[in-house]
């Protein structure tokens, strides 16, 4: 009788025994990886994890691979969370796996990657800097301060998708409106720009910005947006990361 074994093509990434070593049944002798079809592991913060779904597209870059952009998709989302150390201390994360093609063979095991996961795609919408939006403590409504005739006007807005820096404006503002780019506690409805500029340093350098269709004016403008990436993380190529 003979045993049937599955042939595995790939590159030997680790030899686990030395020549002449006595081995027992089921001893791992070596590890093989297909470096053209890799798996990236990453930890996603618990606040972003609910936005993830299997099959979502992931864009990956690395500081060590200038100009290289790799794409993949989420193939596994752990059903339980875990704790991971970060610069801010311990945080709760959800481990995920991402399948990525490596046609040029440049990606290597244990590389660190920056990940961008597009959780929604809102194109052709208006957006402002998230810092420009406040929340009314009594009504819980969102608002911004429009500037009309050099006077601040507290304006209720309806918001939509958001990322780390920008928030979509569904209603309440129009393209071309001028708003205060960052709200501070010393601002009040009806305040003039002169009063704002002479207020105690609480203004903290806040300035008005005119919203238009020129992306070069800054991220706090009310501009058409190409999409909001709801989750991002660092990932790496684990040992034996090929499949």
Buried (B, 14 or more C-beta within 10 A) or exposed (E): EEEEEEEEEBEEBEEEEEEEEEEEEEEEEEBEBBBBBBBBBBBBBEEBBEBBEEEBBBBBBBEEBEEEEBEBEBBEBBEEBEEEEEEEEEBEBBBBBBBBEBEEEEBBBEBEBBBBBBBBEBEEBBBBBBBBBBEEEEEEEBBBBBBEEEBBBBBEBEBBBBBEEBBBBEEBBEEEBBBBBBBBEBBEEEBEBEBBEEBEEEBEEBEBBEBBEEEEEEBBBBBEBEBBBBBBBEBBBBEEBBE
